[in-house]
Amino acid sequence: MKVDLVITHAHVLTMEGPGVGFIEDGAVAIKDHLIAAVGRTDELLANIKAERMINAKGKVVMPGFIDAHIHTGLSILRGVAQDINNWMQKGLWPFYKHVTVDDAMKGSLVNIIEGVKAGTTTFCDYDESMNKLVHNYVKVGARARLAEMINEIPHDIGKVPVGELYPFNPAIGERKLKNNLELMEKWHESENGRITVMFGPHGPDMMSKELLLEIREIAKSYDTKLHMHLAQGDREINQMVLRYGKRSIPFLAEINYLDERLIAVHLTEANDEETVTVAESGASMIYCAGSIGIIDGLVPPIIKFLQAGGVGALGSDQAPGNNNNNMFNEMKFAAILNKVKYGDPTVFPASLAMRMATIEAAKAIGLEHEIGSLRKGKKADIIIIDMEQPNLTPVIVSPIRNIVPNLVYSARGNEVETVIIDGKIIVEDGVVLTVDEKAAIKEAQEAAEKISLKAKDDIVVAESELLQFMEKGYL
């Protein structure tokens, strides 16, 4: 058989079966945009000829990571809202109100570059202006599962005192739903299937019951999923109790919103009973360990969710809350924070963290038939990781194999050498081939500086704790 590319002599992690699917001295063959064969190097080379060969001796070959929840449009504000209470009101909002669509585009591109270079091949991006941001994915060549963030919240919501009921503006919801429908009609299954579209209700507290139900019916008609924040904070729970007399999850259960179509993000405030209810409904859960750890100082109930039979995935969320969008970071945080939470070093092993960034994530977002593992016929989304780095040395395969623990607990992302998406090499020798990285960073930096100048007075009014740290000389 003639193929385009064969990667040989690697430590291959297929993510097939119950664990990581390790193949020693393994090989992967790629033809067009698909995986043509996976197996031992000697077996593949006996039957396959390739246009190009990559000798990956001493390297790991595995599926690209799936970031199951990310807001790339917010990355222009990286690092402006850490180490404070009221993250949204005092940290993000004074800056975000000055961000234009063009600013968001520039930050998003840098964010995608950041993720791809660290091995993320699929981004579940969930943001405003997605009909614009999608062009960044086309340009970079990444796989994207997109949703417009739909709500009925006025732009000046920051003026509403904490604890008071949000006002809804139906015209805003109608416009944002229209944007999501346009995204679906124009971009779903485009770019050889690299771009797919879901619907993105912002949260049960962010819109009327009527709009929630309308979005659900539209998602059914397109047979796609709903990407939604759920029980993401005490603010949300307070809003739901004020408006409906019920917490978020019981409310959604009552209106038949909990099923396999729902991708439930965070569940930070879900109690044990509510967590089990969501898991048993067939909905998936996205756990953003770094973001929720930094913003709220909490560990969402992912272990309880998995124990109840739910499918869980990892996401990096957004740079103003997490500071980076790197799935190595998420795997490490997810494992360590849960070990600390339960006081048990056996909780959340490295293999689980890796599965939740690959094949379990693919299941959670409804793409397990295409991505998430290395198997003949699946899309060729593959990364090659250089293990001959000080932080990943030594590599031991017997009697104990240390490859997966070292990747989860020691890797930083810069060890990713090659990134292949849909059969095309997007990153080679650590360099992005499809866009000018330095130019993208320069444009984002200039945009961020202009936003910061505009936000100066708003930061003072918000009584930002970070500003106080600055004045005291701590930053």
N, C-alpha and C positions, 0 to 999 in steps of 0.2 A: 504494500500500500504506500502511495506517495502522499506525504503531508507537507505542510508549510514549515513547521518547527517541531523539534523534539528537544526536551530538556532532560538531560541524563544524569545518572550517578548522584542523585540527590537523596536527602532524607525527606521522603514524601509524606505529608499528612493529608490524607484524602478527606477526612471528616466523615467517612462512610462508616456505618455500623454504630455501636453504642458509644465508642470512644473517639479517638482521633484518627484511626485508620492508618497506622504507621506502616510504611513500606521502606525497608532498608535497601539502599542502592536502587532507588526507584526512578521511574521515568514517566513523563507525560508528553503525549503527542497532540499537536494542534493542527486542525485543518479548517481553513476559513475562520469562522468565529466560534467553532465548537471544539470540545475535547474529543479527539479521535480514539485515544487509547490511554490507559493508565496501568502500570504494572512494574515489574522488575526490569531494569535496564537491558539485561541480556535477552529477555523474552521479547521486548519491544523491538530491539534493533535487529532481531532475527527476521522480522516480518515487515519492517517499515523503513522507507527511505525518506529523507527530509531535505528541503531546500536549505534549511539552516539548523545547526546543532548548537545547543548551549550546554557546556559541561558544568554542571552545578555541584561538583564534588565538594563536600564540606559545607554545603548550603541546604537550607530548608525550602521546599516547594510546597505551597499550600493554597487553598482558595483565598481570594481577596477578602478583606474584612467588609462587613456590612454595618454601617452606622445607621441604626434603626430609628433614630430621632435626632435631627439636627436643624438648627435655624441658621443657615449660612448668611442670611441678610443682616444678622446682628453682629457679625464678627468685626465690623468696622469700629465697634466699641469695646474691644477686648480689654479687660483689666480695669474697667472704671467702676466696678460695683462689688468688690470683694471685701470680706472681713467686716461687714456691716449688717445691721438689722434693716428691715424694710427695703430689701434689695431693689424692688421695682420702683417704689416711690422716691426713695432718696438717692439711689445709685443709678439705675438705668434711665428712668424717665427724663431727668433734666437734660440728658444727652440725646436720647432717642427722638424727642420731639423735633430736633433739628436735622435729622437724617433724611436726605432725599432719596428717591429711587436710584439715582445715579450713584450716590454714596453707597447704598446697599449693594449695588451691582459690583462696585470695586472691592468692597470688603468680602463679598461672597466669593469672588474669583480667587482671592488669596486664600480663603478658607478651604476651598475645594483643592487648591494646589497643596495646601498643608496636609489635608487628609490623604490625598492620593500618594504623596511622597512617603507617608507612613503606612501605606498598604491598604487604605480603604478604596474599594472598587465600586461599591454601591452606597449611595447617599439617600436616605429617606428625608428629603428636605421639606420643611413645613413652615411656610413663611408668607408674608405679604408680597405682592408684586411678583408672583411666581412666573407669570407670563414673560417677565423680563429676565429673572434669574435663570430660567431654563437655558438661555443662550450660553451661559457660562459652562453648563454641562456639555452642550454641543461642542463648544470650543475646546474644552479639555479632553473630551472623549470618555468621560466617566459614565457609569450607569447611575440612573436616578429614578427614584420612586417619589413623585412629587404631589403636594397638596397645597392649595391656597388656604391660608388660615382665615376662617370665616367667623365673624362675630358681629354684634350689633352695638359695639361699645364706641361712644364718641371719642374723638381724638384728645379731648381735654379731660379724660377720665382721672388724670392725676390730681385734679382739683377736688374730687369727691373725697370727703373725710373718711378715714379708715373706720369701717364698721357700718357705714351707711350703704343703702341699696344703690347699685349702679342703675343709671338710666339706660334704656335701650333705644336705639334709633333704627327702625326697620329699614330705612333707605340704605343705611350702611350695610346691613346684612344682605339686602337684595343685590347691591353692587358687588360685594365680595363673593357671593354665590355665583353671580354671573361670571366673574373672573375665573372661578374654579371650573365652571362649565366650558368656558372658552379654552382653558388649559386642556381639559379633557378632549374636546373636539379637535384641537389642533395638534396636540403633542402625544396623546396616548398611543403607545406602540410605535412611536416614530424612531428614527435613527437606528434602523434595523432591530427595533424592539428594546433598545437601551433605555429609552425614556418611557416610563409608564406613569399613570396618574391615579390618584385616590381623591377622596373628598376630605376636607379638613375642618370640621367644627372645632373652634378654639377651646371650648370647654362647656360643660352643662350650665355654668353660671354666666356665660358670656353672650347668651342669646335666649330668645323666647322658646318656650316648649314647641310652638308652632313651627319655628324655623328648624329646630332640631329634628322634628319629625319629617319635615320636607326634605332635608338633606339625606336622611336615612332612606327615604323612598327613592330619591334620585340615585343614590349609591346602589341600591338594589337593581334599578333599571339598567345601570351600566355594569353590573356584576363586579363591583370593585369594593375596596375596603374603606373604612372610616378611620382616619388618624386623628386622635383626640386626647388632649390632656384630661386626666380624670383624678379627682381627689388629690390635686397637686399642691394644696396648701390650706391652712386654716381659713384664709381669706375666702377661698372658694366654698368651703363648707358653711361658713357664716352666711354667705350670700344665698346659698341654696335653702338654708333653714329660714332665713328672713323671707324669701320669696315663695317657697313651697311648703315649708314646715317639715322638710325631709332632708337628710344628707344626700350627697350626690349619687352614691351607688344604689341605695333603695329607690330613689327617684327614677333612675334609669331602668332599674329592674321593672318598675311599675309600668313604664311606657314601652317595654319590650325592646330596649336599646342594647341589651347585653347579649351578644351572640358572636359567632365566629367572624363576623364582618368587622368587628370593632378591634382596633389596636389601641389599647388603653395605656397612656403614657404617665408614668410616675407612681400613682397610687400612694403617694407619700402619707396621706392622712387616712388611708383605709385601715379599719380595724380588722381583726382576724376573720370575723364573720363575713364582712364585706369582701375581703380578699378572696376567700373561698368562693363566694358567690360569683365573682368575676371569673375566676379560674374555671369553675364548673360550667359557666355559660358558653365556653369555647372561645371567648375573647382572649387575645394575647396581651402580654404586658411588656412594656419597654422600661428597663431599669437604667437610669442615668446616674451612676454612682458618684462621679466627680462633681457634677452640677448640683445635685441635691445635697451632697455632703458640704459643699462650700456655701451654698445659698442658705440652707436650712439647718445644717448640722445634724441631719437625720439619715437613717438608712431605711429606705422603703421595704415593704414586706415581700421581697422577691422569694425568699426561702419558703415562706408559707404558701405563696402562689404556686411555686413549683411542686411542693409537697401535695398540693390539692390537684395536681395533674395539669396545670396550666403550661402553656408554651411561653417562654420568656426570651428576651433579647436585650442587648446592650445598645445604648445610644450615648452620644457625647453632649447633646443638647446645644448650648450656645456659648460662644467665647466670653461674653460679659459675665457669665456665671461660672464657667468652668475653666476659662483661660486657654484651653486648648481643645482641639478636636482630633484626637489621636486614640485609636482603639486599643493600643497597648496600654495606654494610661487607664482606660475604662476597665480593661480586664484586671489589671492590678488592683485598682480601687475596689472593684466589685468583690474580689476575693478577700482582700484584707479587711475591708470595713465589716463584712459579714462575719469573719472570724472573730473580730473584736466585739461585735454586737452580741454574739452568742457565747463568747468566751470558749470557743472550740476551734482548734487549729485544723480539724478535719472538714469543717464546713466550707462549702464553695471551693472545691479543688480547682487547680489550674485547668484541668481538662474541661470542666464545666464552663469556666470563663471563656475558653477558646471556642467551645461549641456555641455559646451564646453570642459570639461575635461572627459566627459563620453559619453553620447549618441550622441551628435553632433560630437565628435571626431570619434566615430565609423562610423558615416555616411561619414565623410570626408575621411577616409582611406579605405572605402568600406567593412567594417565588421559589419555593423549595424544588419545584420541578425544573428550574432553570439554573439556579446558582446555589452557593453555600457549601458545595462539596465537589471533589474531583471525581467525576464519573463520566464514562463515555456518553456522549450526546448532550451533556450540559454545556452551558456557555463557558467559553474559555476566559474566565476571570481568575487570574493566577498571579501570585506574588512569589518572588525569590528573595530569601533573606540570607544575608552573609553572616554565618555563625563564627567566622574567624575574626571576632571583635573581642577586645578585652573583657567586656561585660558579659559576653556569652561563652567564654572559654572557662573550662574545657567542655567539649561535647562528649558525653558518655552514653553508650548504647547498651552496655551490659556490665554487671547484672541488673543495674537500675538505669533506666533511660531518663536523662535529665533535660531533654530538649524542650518539652512543653513547659515545665516549671520555669526554666530559664527565659523562655520567650515571654511568659506572662509576668514574671516578677523582676526580670532584669532588662528586657529590651526597652528601647526608647523610641523606636520608629526610624531612626536614621540608618538602621541596619538593613532596611528594605532596599534592595539593589535594583530589582526589576519589577515593574508592574505591567501586567497584560490585562487589557479589558476588551472583551468581545473579540479576542484573537489578535488584537493590535497592541504592540508595545508602546505604552504611554510614558513610562519612566524607564530609563536605561542608565546604569551606573549612577543612580541617584539623581539624574537630571530629567526634568519634565521635557518631553520632546514636542508637545503640542502648543505650548504657550510660552511667552517671554516672562519668566518668573520675576526677574528684577524689575521689569517695567510695571508689572502688576502690583508689586509691593510699593514701588515709588508712588503710583497713582493713589493707592489706598492710604498711604501715609499723608499725602497732601490733603486728601479729603477729610481724614480724621482730625488734622490740625485745624481746619476751618470749622468743623463741627464743635470742637473744643472751645474755640473763641466765642462762638455763638452761645454756648451753654454756660458761660462763666456766671452770669447773673442768676440763672436758674439753679445752679449748684449752691450758691449762697442762700437763696430762698429756701431750698430743700433742707438746709442745715445738714449737709452731707458729712457723715463721720469721717470719710476719707479726706475731705477738706480740712477738718479739724486735725487729723493726723499730719497733714502737710504743714499746717501752721505751727504745730508743736515740733516739727523737724523729724517726725518718725518716717516719713516717706521721701 
